Amino acid sequence: MDSPMFDGELVHSSRILYTPSPFARTNLLHLQEVGSLQACRPHASARQGLASYLVFLVESGSGTLEYGGMQRTLQAGDCVFLDCRKPYRHRTEADLWQLRWAHFYGPNMGGIYKKYEERGGQPAFRTAQPQRYKALLEELYALAGSDAYVRDMQICARLFDLLTLLMEESWHPGRGPVRRGKQQSVQEIKDFLDTHYTEKITLDDLAERFYINKFYLTRVFKEQFGLSVTSYLVQLRLTQAKRLLRFTDWSMEAVAAECGLHDANYFARLFKKIEGITPGEYRRRW
């Protein structure tokens, strides 16, 4: 690990190349590089095939990003979140930019980035909270340069904070062809599920009740709420089941019926599939 100041013809930078512990590399989100730079001359940077994810904030100046077959203009206040396994290229010219960035990796990052994209997250976007990104990136830099015994755990926590912020800003259920009237219909369907999940409900029932095509409903519901209708209904039912298992002495048949799952055997199989233990084991442990 080192933290050199680098002065060259192209950039003036301060960066830390970080080597995580074997434990962190295997089990945690871990930092690879963190730093900031001020461009001194127009230049471009291009990479691909890196087992890394990159977040950077444009603090001043402007440039361009090429990623995913598209080119985007970047200005001060823009944030970038990239999967570096894919080719990317960024460039600054006359209006030389100042950036702050972090490269990181970890278990399940592929799934996290996929969820970011499913929620409407873009490789580059105008952030409403540039100071929060700056503060997190500065804190990561400080942690990488520290000698704290639990440094890798602290870095992991800050990287999760960074990802949480990115997820918050990625939530764009209105992006795409969905019209506001349809969004309202889907919200009404969610509200209906919240209060009627104990009843027998099918996609056909919902489509008929709310005058909406069931295939369209399936797609738009997931775009807006991040879960399919079926998964959301299962989530509601199992949450209620866990309440009843913990705070009542009802039989498994009664619990299943109260959650809208009238087949106790199916309820038990579904519960174990989702929770990893049977309803009876859950009741005993909790």
C-alpha positions, 0 to 999 in steps of 0.5 A: 500500500502506498499513497504517492502524489503523482505529478506528470504532464497529464495529471496531478494526482493523489492516490492509494493503491490498496492491497486488502487482506486475504480475508477481505478479498474473499469475504468483503467488499474491498478497495483496490484504488482510491484517489483524486486527480486534477487534469493538467492537459487533455487526455483519455483513459481506456480500459477493459477486462478489469475485475473491478467496479469504478465510482467517480465524481466530477468535481469540476471541469467536463469530459466524456464517457464512452461505455455500453455503446454510448457516449455521454457528456460529463460535467461538474456534479456528475457521478459515474458507476461502471462495471470495469469488466466491460470496455470504457473510455473517458476523456477531458479536453479544454475544460480540464476536469478534477475527479475523485474516484474509487475502484473496488470489488467483492463477492456478489458485486455482479448481482449488486450492479445488475440490481442497480441497472434493473432499478433504472441506474445509469452508468453516468448521472447528475447526482443530487448529493455530490457532497455525500459522494465526496465525503464518502470518497474522502473517508475511503481515502483516509481509511486506506491510508490509516493503520487501523486494525479493523480497517478492512471492515471499516472500508467495507462499511463505507463501500456499502454506504456508497452502494446504498447511496447509488441505489437510492439515486438509481430508483427511476421507476418512471424511466422508459415507456411507462405512463403516469396513469399506468404507474398509478394503476400499479401503485393501486395494485401494490396497495391492494396486495398490502391489504388483501394478501391473505386472500387467494390472488392470481395475476389473472384476478389482478388484471381483471380487477384493475383493467391491465394486461397481466404481462404488462403488469408483470413487467411494470410492477418489477420496474417500479418496485424491484420485485415481481408480483409473485415475489412481493406477495410471497414476501408479504405472506412470509412476513406475516407468517413469521409474526404469527409463528413468533407471537401466537401458538397457532397450528401450522394449518392456521398460520398458513391459512391466515397468510393466504396459503391454505395448503400447510404442506406447500406453506412449509416447503415455501417457508423452508425454501425462502428462510432455509429452515422449517416453520417449526424450527423458526418458531423454536429458534425465535 
